[in-house]
């Protein structure tokens, strides 16, 4: 009449745990744009595919100001508030500049997480360009947080020998300067 209850943990629970952990990892590694390394990967994947709207989405509005004089007299908070318009103009600008630029086949990046430095509002990320499975150059990017999401302000070529300096770099002064600029 009565069905006996099995002692132990249902097997489906183990599967559920694995699915949840895999989902959390996927989100943290590929979709969490507060993670500066994810922003770098997303930026370059979009760039290599010529998706300039997504490229612009990963750039700081402060990057765009240097190429668009119509925004030069806005204060930092106004720039961030006008992000959708600025982002659209950045995408159009990048599209024009990159129209005749050939991107080599087999080009990718490899983020070097051992050199990533991060504060609340700023980050430095180092990465190398890979062509046909061989490193061909190294860069570092400075990222700023705008509306709870990291965006690329500047990309600078670096030599591998300089990466140790990046590891020793203290972002505290950059962090304070950015907070002052935004009045935080």
Long-range contacts (C-beta under 8 A, 24 or more apart in sequence): 33-149, 33-150, 34-145, 34-148, 34-149, 34-150, 35-150, 36-116, 36-118, 36-123, 36-124, 36-125, 36-141, 36-143, 36-150, 37-111, 37-113, 37-116, 37-125, 39-125, 39-143, 39-149, 39-150, 39-151, 39-152, 40-109, 40-111, 40-125, 40-127, 40-141, 40-143, 40-152, 41-109, 41-111, 43-152, 44-108, 44-109, 44-127, 47-103, 48-103, 48-107, 48-108, 50-98, 50-103, 52-91, 52-92, 52-94, 52-95, 52-98, 53-87, 53-91, 55-91, 55-94, 56-87, 56-88, 56-90, 56-91, 56-94, 57-87, 58-151, 58-152, 59-87, 59-90, 59-151, 59-152, 59-153, 60-143, 60-144, 60-146, 60-151, 60-152, 60-153, 61-86, 61-87, 61-146, 61-151, 62-144, 62-153, 63-90, 63-151, 63-152, 63-153, 63-154, 64-89, 64-90, 64-93, 67-93, 68-93, 76-181, 76-182, 77-182, 77-183, 80-146, 80-147, 80-182, 83-146, 83-147, 104-131, 106-131, 106-132, 106-133, 107-131, 110-135, 112-138, 112-163, 114-167, 115-140, 115-163, 115-166, 115-167, 117-166, 117-167, 117-169, 117-171, 118-171, 119-171, 119-172, 119-174, 119-175, 120-145, 120-175, 121-145, 121-175, 121-178, 121-179, 121-184, 122-171, 122-174, 122-175, 122-178, 123-150, 123-171, 124-166, 124-169, 124-171, 126-158, 126-163, 126-166, 138-163, 140-166, 142-174, 144-178
